[in-house]
Protein backbone atom coordinates (compact mmCIF):
# COMPACT_ATOMS: atom_id res chain seq x y z
CA UNK A 1 0.00 0.00 0.00
CA UNK A 2 1.40 3.46 -0.90
CA UNK A 3 2.73 5.50 1.99
CA UNK A 4 0.16 8.28 1.44
CA UNK A 5 -2.70 5.78 1.57
CA UNK A 6 -1.36 4.33 4.81
CA UNK A 7 -1.04 7.83 6.26
CA UNK A 8 -4.60 8.62 5.15
CA UNK A 9 -5.92 5.49 6.85
CA UNK A 10 -4.03 6.41 10.02
CA UNK A 11 -5.46 9.92 10.07
CA UNK A 12 -9.01 8.72 9.46
CA UNK A 13 -8.63 6.13 12.20
CA UNK A 14 -7.43 8.79 14.62
CA UNK A 15 -10.22 11.16 13.59
CA UNK A 16 -12.80 8.46 14.24
CA UNK A 17 -11.28 8.07 17.69
CA UNK A 18 -11.95 11.74 18.46
CA UNK A 19 -8.57 13.21 17.49
CA UNK A 20 -9.53 16.72 16.33
CA UNK A 21 -6.01 17.39 15.13
CA UNK A 22 -6.16 14.44 12.71
CA UNK A 23 -9.53 15.65 11.46
CA UNK A 24 -8.12 19.14 10.84
CA UNK A 25 -5.16 17.66 8.95
CA UNK A 26 -7.48 15.75 6.63
CA UNK A 27 -9.61 18.79 5.95
CA UNK A 28 -6.56 20.97 5.26
CA UNK A 29 -5.05 18.30 2.99
CA UNK A 30 -8.13 18.18 0.75
CA UNK A 31 -9.10 21.86 0.74
CA UNK A 32 -7.33 22.39 -2.63
CA UNK A 33 -9.52 19.62 -4.09
CA UNK A 34 -12.69 21.35 -2.88
CA UNK A 35 -11.57 24.71 -4.26
CA UNK A 36 -10.61 23.14 -7.59
CA UNK A 37 -14.07 21.60 -7.93
CA UNK A 38 -15.68 24.96 -7.12
CA UNK A 39 -13.48 26.69 -9.72
CA UNK A 40 -15.12 24.62 -12.47
CA UNK A 41 -18.10 26.92 -12.14
CA UNK A 42 -16.22 30.22 -12.36
CA UNK A 43 -18.03 32.73 -14.52
CA UNK A 44 -21.41 31.52 -13.29
CA UNK A 45 -24.04 33.73 -11.67
CA UNK A 46 -22.92 32.69 -8.17
CA UNK A 47 -19.99 34.43 -6.42
CA UNK A 48 -16.79 32.37 -6.25
CA UNK A 49 -16.62 32.77 -2.45
CA UNK A 50 -20.10 31.26 -2.04
CA UNK A 51 -19.23 28.26 -4.20
CA UNK A 52 -15.98 27.66 -2.32
CA UNK A 53 -17.84 27.84 0.97
CA UNK A 54 -20.34 25.24 -0.25
CA UNK A 55 -17.50 23.01 -1.48
CA UNK A 56 -15.54 23.30 1.79
CA UNK A 57 -18.59 22.53 3.90
CA UNK A 58 -19.27 19.46 1.73
CA UNK A 59 -15.63 18.42 2.22
CA UNK A 60 -15.99 18.59 6.02
CA UNK A 61 -19.12 16.45 5.85
CA UNK A 62 -17.35 13.96 3.59
CA UNK A 63 -14.41 13.69 6.02
CA UNK A 64 -16.80 12.99 8.88
CA UNK A 65 -18.83 10.42 6.91
CA UNK A 66 -16.05 8.55 5.06
CA UNK A 67 -15.63 4.88 5.96
CA UNK A 68 -11.96 4.04 5.63
CA UNK A 69 -12.84 0.34 5.74
CA UNK A 70 -14.33 0.56 2.25
CA UNK A 71 -10.85 0.25 0.81
CA UNK A 72 -11.20 3.16 -1.62
CA UNK A 73 -9.32 6.46 -1.76
CA UNK A 74 -11.00 9.32 0.05
CA UNK A 75 -10.89 11.47 -3.10
CA UNK A 76 -13.05 8.93 -4.95
CA UNK A 77 -15.68 9.41 -2.27
CA UNK A 78 -15.26 13.16 -1.78
CA UNK A 79 -15.45 14.33 -5.41
CA UNK A 80 -19.08 13.26 -6.07
CA UNK A 81 -20.09 14.52 -2.60
CA UNK A 82 -18.63 17.98 -3.23
CA UNK A 83 -19.83 18.20 -6.84
CA UNK A 84 -23.33 17.16 -5.77
CA UNK A 85 -23.40 19.86 -3.07
CA UNK A 86 -22.39 22.53 -5.60
CA UNK A 87 -25.06 21.38 -8.06
CA UNK A 88 -27.69 21.44 -5.31
CA UNK A 89 -26.60 24.95 -4.42
CA UNK A 90 -27.16 26.03 -8.02
CA UNK A 91 -30.52 24.28 -8.05
CA UNK A 92 -31.71 25.98 -4.88
CA UNK A 93 -30.02 29.39 -5.07
CA UNK A 94 -28.38 30.01 -8.41
CA UNK A 95 -31.36 30.21 -10.74
CA UNK A 96 -33.27 33.46 -11.16
CA UNK A 97 -36.36 31.39 -12.04
CA UNK A 98 -36.94 27.94 -10.58
CA UNK A 99 -37.14 25.15 -13.16
CA UNK A 100 -37.33 21.36 -12.58
CA UNK A 101 -34.11 19.76 -11.35
CA UNK A 102 -33.79 17.43 -14.36
CA UNK A 103 -34.10 20.38 -16.72
CA UNK A 104 -31.54 22.37 -14.74
CA UNK A 105 -29.02 19.54 -15.00
CA UNK A 106 -29.67 19.09 -18.72
CA UNK A 107 -29.33 22.84 -19.30
CA UNK A 108 -25.93 22.91 -17.59
CA UNK A 109 -24.81 19.75 -19.43
CA UNK A 110 -25.84 21.16 -22.80
CA UNK A 111 -24.01 24.40 -22.00
CA UNK A 112 -20.80 22.49 -21.19
CA UNK A 113 -21.16 20.39 -24.35
CA UNK A 114 -21.63 23.55 -26.39
CA UNK A 115 -18.38 24.98 -25.00
CA UNK A 116 -16.47 21.73 -25.63
CA UNK A 117 -17.73 21.29 -29.19
CA UNK A 118 -17.04 24.95 -29.94
CA UNK A 119 -13.43 24.48 -28.78
CA UNK A 120 -13.07 21.42 -30.99
CA UNK A 121 -14.74 22.72 -34.16
CA UNK A 122 -14.29 26.49 -33.87
CA UNK A 123 -18.04 27.06 -34.19
CA UNK A 124 -21.08 26.56 -32.03
CA UNK A 125 -22.79 23.21 -32.65
CA UNK A 126 -26.31 22.96 -34.01
CA UNK A 127 -29.16 21.70 -31.85
CA UNK A 128 -29.01 18.40 -33.73
CA UNK A 129 -25.29 17.99 -32.99
CA UNK A 130 -25.83 18.84 -29.33
CA UNK A 131 -28.69 16.36 -29.10
CA UNK A 132 -26.49 13.61 -30.53
CA UNK A 133 -23.66 14.43 -28.13
CA UNK A 134 -26.00 14.56 -25.13
CA UNK A 135 -28.01 11.50 -26.14
CA UNK A 136 -31.34 13.35 -26.04
CA UNK A 137 -33.92 14.60 -28.52
CA UNK A 138 -33.53 17.91 -30.34
CA UNK A 139 -36.66 19.19 -28.54
CA UNK A 140 -34.93 18.49 -25.21
CA UNK A 141 -31.92 20.55 -26.28
CA UNK A 142 -34.11 23.47 -27.34
CA UNK A 143 -35.96 23.32 -24.01
CA UNK A 144 -32.64 23.16 -22.12
CA UNK A 145 -31.33 26.22 -23.96
CA UNK A 146 -34.48 28.12 -23.09
CA UNK A 147 -34.25 27.01 -19.46
CA UNK A 148 -30.62 28.14 -19.25
CA UNK A 149 -31.79 31.72 -19.69
CA UNK A 150 -33.51 31.38 -16.31
CA UNK A 151 -30.07 31.05 -14.70
CA UNK A 152 -29.56 34.79 -14.89
CA UNK A 153 -31.74 37.76 -14.05
CA UNK A 154 -31.32 41.31 -15.25
CA UNK A 155 -31.85 44.60 -13.46
CA UNK A 156 -34.61 46.87 -14.73
CA UNK A 157 -32.22 49.75 -14.04
CA UNK A 158 -29.61 48.40 -16.46
CA UNK A 159 -28.88 50.75 -19.31
CA UNK A 160 -30.31 49.57 -22.61
CA UNK A 161 -27.93 50.02 -25.52
CA UNK A 162 -29.59 52.67 -27.71
CA UNK A 163 -29.64 52.78 -31.46
CA UNK A 164 -27.80 55.56 -33.22
CA UNK A 165 -29.16 59.03 -32.32
CA UNK A 166 -31.39 57.50 -29.60
CA UNK A 167 -31.38 58.57 -25.97
CA UNK A 168 -29.89 56.06 -23.52
CA UNK A 169 -32.72 54.51 -21.48
CA UNK A 170 -33.05 51.73 -18.92
CA UNK A 171 -35.07 48.53 -19.34
CA UNK A 172 -37.62 50.00 -16.93
CA UNK A 173 -38.20 52.89 -19.35
CA UNK A 174 -39.24 50.43 -22.07
CA UNK A 175 -42.08 48.89 -20.03
CA UNK A 176 -45.62 50.09 -20.62
CA UNK A 177 -47.84 51.52 -17.92
CA UNK A 178 -51.23 50.28 -16.77
CA UNK A 179 -54.09 51.72 -18.82
CA UNK A 180 -57.00 52.01 -16.43
CA UNK A 181 -59.29 53.00 -19.29
CA UNK A 182 -59.13 49.43 -20.61
CA UNK A 183 -61.56 48.35 -17.90
CA UNK A 184 -64.15 50.75 -19.33
CA UNK A 185 -63.89 49.67 -22.98
CA UNK A 186 -66.67 47.08 -22.72
CA UNK A 187 -68.86 49.51 -20.79
CA UNK A 188 -68.41 52.18 -23.43
CA UNK A 189 -69.16 49.71 -26.20
CA UNK A 190 -72.39 48.79 -24.40
CA UNK A 191 -73.24 52.48 -24.04
CA UNK A 192 -72.65 53.15 -27.75
CA UNK A 193 -74.95 50.28 -28.72
CA UNK A 194 -78.00 51.96 -27.13
CA UNK A 195 -77.15 55.66 -27.46
CA UNK A 196 -78.18 55.65 -31.10
CA UNK A 197 -81.74 54.69 -30.08
CA UNK A 198 -82.25 57.85 -27.99
CA UNK A 199 -83.53 61.05 -29.48
CA UNK A 200 -81.00 63.78 -30.24
CA UNK A 201 -81.61 65.80 -27.04
CA UNK A 202 -81.35 62.84 -24.67
CA UNK A 203 -78.28 61.51 -26.50
CA UNK A 204 -76.54 64.87 -26.14
CA UNK A 205 -77.34 65.07 -22.40
CA UNK A 206 -75.98 61.56 -21.77
CA UNK A 207 -72.79 62.29 -23.73
CA UNK A 208 -72.18 65.60 -21.96
CA UNK A 209 -72.75 64.07 -18.53
CA UNK A 210 -70.94 60.72 -18.83
CA UNK A 211 -68.34 61.38 -21.51
CA UNK A 212 -67.49 65.05 -21.10
CA UNK A 213 -68.15 64.89 -17.33
CA UNK A 214 -70.08 68.14 -17.18
CA UNK A 215 -72.34 68.74 -14.20
CA UNK A 216 -76.09 68.86 -14.63
CA UNK A 217 -76.01 72.64 -13.98
CA UNK A 218 -73.37 73.12 -16.71
CA UNK A 219 -75.43 71.08 -19.18
CA UNK A 220 -78.54 73.11 -18.29
CA UNK A 221 -76.76 76.41 -18.96
CA UNK A 222 -75.45 75.11 -22.28
CA UNK A 223 -78.86 73.81 -23.42
CA UNK A 224 -81.04 76.51 -21.84
CA UNK A 225 -82.72 74.24 -19.24
CA UNK A 226 -82.77 74.24 -15.47
CA UNK A 227 -80.66 71.77 -13.51
CA UNK A 228 -83.83 70.04 -12.27
CA UNK A 229 -85.08 69.59 -15.84
CA UNK A 230 -81.73 68.15 -16.95
CA UNK A 231 -81.85 65.74 -13.98
CA UNK A 232 -85.30 64.46 -15.01
CA UNK A 233 -84.26 64.08 -18.67
CA UNK A 234 -81.08 62.27 -17.66
CA UNK A 235 -82.89 59.79 -15.38
CA UNK A 236 -85.43 59.10 -18.13
CA UNK A 237 -82.66 58.56 -20.71
CA UNK A 238 -80.78 56.14 -18.46
CA UNK A 239 -83.98 54.21 -17.69
CA UNK A 240 -84.70 53.97 -21.41
CA UNK A 241 -81.16 52.78 -22.12
CA UNK A 242 -81.40 50.06 -19.47
CA UNK A 243 -84.72 48.91 -20.90
CA UNK A 244 -83.27 48.78 -24.43
CA UNK A 245 -80.02 47.02 -23.53
CA UNK A 246 -79.94 43.21 -23.55
CA UNK A 247 -79.78 41.58 -20.08
CA UNK A 248 -76.07 40.79 -20.23
CA UNK A 249 -75.29 44.48 -20.87
CA UNK A 250 -77.45 46.08 -18.21
CA UNK A 251 -74.98 45.78 -15.35
CA UNK A 252 -72.25 47.28 -17.51
CA UNK A 253 -74.56 50.13 -18.47
CA UNK A 254 -75.27 50.65 -14.81
CA UNK A 255 -71.55 51.18 -14.15
CA UNK A 256 -71.13 53.41 -17.18
CA UNK A 257 -74.18 55.40 -16.30
C-alpha positions as CSV (number, residue, x, y, z in Angstrom):
1,X,0.0,0.0,0.0
2,X,1.4,3.5,-0.9
3,X,2.7,5.5,2.0
4,X,0.2,8.3,1.4
5,X,-2.7,5.8,1.6
6,X,-1.4,4.3,4.8
7,X,-1.0,7.8,6.3
8,X,-4.6,8.6,5.1
9,X,-5.9,5.5,6.8
10,X,-4.0,6.4,10.0
11,X,-5.5,9.9,10.1
12,X,-9.0,8.7,9.5
13,X,-8.6,6.1,12.2
14,X,-7.4,8.8,14.6
15,X,-10.2,11.2,13.6
16,X,-12.8,8.5,14.2
17,X,-11.3,8.1,17.7
18,X,-12.0,11.7,18.5
19,X,-8.6,13.2,17.5
20,X,-9.5,16.7,16.3
21,X,-6.0,17.4,15.1
22,X,-6.2,14.4,12.7
23,X,-9.5,15.7,11.5
24,X,-8.1,19.1,10.8
25,X,-5.2,17.7,8.9
26,X,-7.5,15.7,6.6
27,X,-9.6,18.8,5.9
28,X,-6.6,21.0,5.3
29,X,-5.0,18.3,3.0
30,X,-8.1,18.2,0.7
31,X,-9.1,21.9,0.7
32,X,-7.3,22.4,-2.6
33,X,-9.5,19.6,-4.1
34,X,-12.7,21.4,-2.9
35,X,-11.6,24.7,-4.3
36,X,-10.6,23.1,-7.6
37,X,-14.1,21.6,-7.9
38,X,-15.7,25.0,-7.1
39,X,-13.5,26.7,-9.7
40,X,-15.1,24.6,-12.5
41,X,-18.1,26.9,-12.1
42,X,-16.2,30.2,-12.4
43,X,-18.0,32.7,-14.5
44,X,-21.4,31.5,-13.3
45,X,-24.0,33.7,-11.7
46,X,-22.9,32.7,-8.2
47,X,-20.0,34.4,-6.4
48,X,-16.8,32.4,-6.3
49,X,-16.6,32.8,-2.5
50,X,-20.1,31.3,-2.0
51,X,-19.2,28.3,-4.2
52,X,-16.0,27.7,-2.3
53,X,-17.8,27.8,1.0
54,X,-20.3,25.2,-0.2
55,X,-17.5,23.0,-1.5
56,X,-15.5,23.3,1.8
57,X,-18.6,22.5,3.9
58,X,-19.3,19.5,1.7
59,X,-15.6,18.4,2.2
60,X,-16.0,18.6,6.0
61,X,-19.1,16.4,5.8
62,X,-17.3,14.0,3.6
63,X,-14.4,13.7,6.0
64,X,-16.8,13.0,8.9
65,X,-18.8,10.4,6.9
66,X,-16.1,8.5,5.1
67,X,-15.6,4.9,6.0
68,X,-12.0,4.0,5.6
69,X,-12.8,0.3,5.7
70,X,-14.3,0.6,2.3
71,X,-10.8,0.2,0.8
72,X,-11.2,3.2,-1.6
73,X,-9.3,6.5,-1.8
74,X,-11.0,9.3,0.1
75,X,-10.9,11.5,-3.1
76,X,-13.1,8.9,-4.9
77,X,-15.7,9.4,-2.3
78,X,-15.3,13.2,-1.8
79,X,-15.4,14.3,-5.4
80,X,-19.1,13.3,-6.1
81,X,-20.1,14.5,-2.6
82,X,-18.6,18.0,-3.2
83,X,-19.8,18.2,-6.8
84,X,-23.3,17.2,-5.8
85,X,-23.4,19.9,-3.1
86,X,-22.4,22.5,-5.6
87,X,-25.1,21.4,-8.1
88,X,-27.7,21.4,-5.3
89,X,-26.6,24.9,-4.4
90,X,-27.2,26.0,-8.0
91,X,-30.5,24.3,-8.0
92,X,-31.7,26.0,-4.9
93,X,-30.0,29.4,-5.1
94,X,-28.4,30.0,-8.4
95,X,-31.4,30.2,-10.7
96,X,-33.3,33.5,-11.2
97,X,-36.4,31.4,-12.0
98,X,-36.9,27.9,-10.6
99,X,-37.1,25.2,-13.2
100,X,-37.3,21.4,-12.6
101,X,-34.1,19.8,-11.4
102,X,-33.8,17.4,-14.4
103,X,-34.1,20.4,-16.7
104,X,-31.5,22.4,-14.7
105,X,-29.0,19.5,-15.0
106,X,-29.7,19.1,-18.7
107,X,-29.3,22.8,-19.3
108,X,-25.9,22.9,-17.6
109,X,-24.8,19.8,-19.4
110,X,-25.8,21.2,-22.8
111,X,-24.0,24.4,-22.0
112,X,-20.8,22.5,-21.2
113,X,-21.2,20.4,-24.3
114,X,-21.6,23.6,-26.4
115,X,-18.4,25.0,-25.0
116,X,-16.5,21.7,-25.6
117,X,-17.7,21.3,-29.2
118,X,-17.0,24.9,-29.9
119,X,-13.4,24.5,-28.8
120,X,-13.1,21.4,-31.0
121,X,-14.7,22.7,-34.2
122,X,-14.3,26.5,-33.9
123,X,-18.0,27.1,-34.2
124,X,-21.1,26.6,-32.0
125,X,-22.8,23.2,-32.7
126,X,-26.3,23.0,-34.0
127,X,-29.2,21.7,-31.8
128,X,-29.0,18.4,-33.7
129,X,-25.3,18.0,-33.0
130,X,-25.8,18.8,-29.3
131,X,-28.7,16.4,-29.1
132,X,-26.5,13.6,-30.5
133,X,-23.7,14.4,-28.1
134,X,-26.0,14.6,-25.1
135,X,-28.0,11.5,-26.1
136,X,-31.3,13.3,-26.0
137,X,-33.9,14.6,-28.5
138,X,-33.5,17.9,-30.3
139,X,-36.7,19.2,-28.5
140,X,-34.9,18.5,-25.2
141,X,-31.9,20.6,-26.3
142,X,-34.1,23.5,-27.3
143,X,-36.0,23.3,-24.0
144,X,-32.6,23.2,-22.1
145,X,-31.3,26.2,-24.0
146,X,-34.5,28.1,-23.1
147,X,-34.2,27.0,-19.5
148,X,-30.6,28.1,-19.2
149,X,-31.8,31.7,-19.7
150,X,-33.5,31.4,-16.3
151,X,-30.1,31.0,-14.7
152,X,-29.6,34.8,-14.9
153,X,-31.7,37.8,-14.0
154,X,-31.3,41.3,-15.2
155,X,-31.9,44.6,-13.5
156,X,-34.6,46.9,-14.7
157,X,-32.2,49.7,-14.0
158,X,-29.6,48.4,-16.5
159,X,-28.9,50.8,-19.3
160,X,-30.3,49.6,-22.6
161,X,-27.9,50.0,-25.5
162,X,-29.6,52.7,-27.7
163,X,-29.6,52.8,-31.5
164,X,-27.8,55.6,-33.2
165,X,-29.2,59.0,-32.3
166,X,-31.4,57.5,-29.6
167,X,-31.4,58.6,-26.0
168,X,-29.9,56.1,-23.5
169,X,-32.7,54.5,-21.5
170,X,-33.1,51.7,-18.9
171,X,-35.1,48.5,-19.3
172,X,-37.6,50.0,-16.9
173,X,-38.2,52.9,-19.3
174,X,-39.2,50.4,-22.1
175,X,-42.1,48.9,-20.0
176,X,-45.6,50.1,-20.6
177,X,-47.8,51.5,-17.9
178,X,-51.2,50.3,-16.8
179,X,-54.1,51.7,-18.8
180,X,-57.0,52.0,-16.4
181,X,-59.3,53.0,-19.3
182,X,-59.1,49.4,-20.6
183,X,-61.6,48.3,-17.9
184,X,-64.2,50.7,-19.3
185,X,-63.9,49.7,-23.0
186,X,-66.7,47.1,-22.7
187,X,-68.9,49.5,-20.8
188,X,-68.4,52.2,-23.4
189,X,-69.2,49.7,-26.2
190,X,-72.4,48.8,-24.4
191,X,-73.2,52.5,-24.0
192,X,-72.6,53.1,-27.7
193,X,-75.0,50.3,-28.7
194,X,-78.0,52.0,-27.1
195,X,-77.2,55.7,-27.5
196,X,-78.2,55.6,-31.1
197,X,-81.7,54.7,-30.1
198,X,-82.2,57.8,-28.0
199,X,-83.5,61.1,-29.5
200,X,-81.0,63.8,-30.2
201,X,-81.6,65.8,-27.0
202,X,-81.4,62.8,-24.7
203,X,-78.3,61.5,-26.5
204,X,-76.5,64.9,-26.1
205,X,-77.3,65.1,-22.4
206,X,-76.0,61.6,-21.8
207,X,-72.8,62.3,-23.7
208,X,-72.2,65.6,-22.0
209,X,-72.8,64.1,-18.5
210,X,-70.9,60.7,-18.8
211,X,-68.3,61.4,-21.5
212,X,-67.5,65.1,-21.1
213,X,-68.1,64.9,-17.3
214,X,-70.1,68.1,-17.2
215,X,-72.3,68.7,-14.2
216,X,-76.1,68.9,-14.6
217,X,-76.0,72.6,-14.0
218,X,-73.4,73.1,-16.7
219,X,-75.4,71.1,-19.2
220,X,-78.5,73.1,-18.3
221,X,-76.8,76.4,-19.0
222,X,-75.4,75.1,-22.3
223,X,-78.9,73.8,-23.4
224,X,-81.0,76.5,-21.8
225,X,-82.7,74.2,-19.2
226,X,-82.8,74.2,-15.5
227,X,-80.7,71.8,-13.5
228,X,-83.8,70.0,-12.3
229,X,-85.1,69.6,-15.8
230,X,-81.7,68.2,-16.9
231,X,-81.8,65.7,-14.0
232,X,-85.3,64.5,-15.0
233,X,-84.3,64.1,-18.7
234,X,-81.1,62.3,-17.7
235,X,-82.9,59.8,-15.4
236,X,-85.4,59.1,-18.1
237,X,-82.7,58.6,-20.7
238,X,-80.8,56.1,-18.5
239,X,-84.0,54.2,-17.7
240,X,-84.7,54.0,-21.4
241,X,-81.2,52.8,-22.1
242,X,-81.4,50.1,-19.5
243,X,-84.7,48.9,-20.9
244,X,-83.3,48.8,-24.4
245,X,-80.0,47.0,-23.5
246,X,-79.9,43.2,-23.6
247,X,-79.8,41.6,-20.1
248,X,-76.1,40.8,-20.2
249,X,-75.3,44.5,-20.9
250,X,-77.5,46.1,-18.2
251,X,-75.0,45.8,-15.4
252,X,-72.3,47.3,-17.5
253,X,-74.6,50.1,-18.5
254,X,-75.3,50.6,-14.8
255,X,-71.5,51.2,-14.1
256,X,-71.1,53.4,-17.2
257,X,-74.2,55.4,-16.3
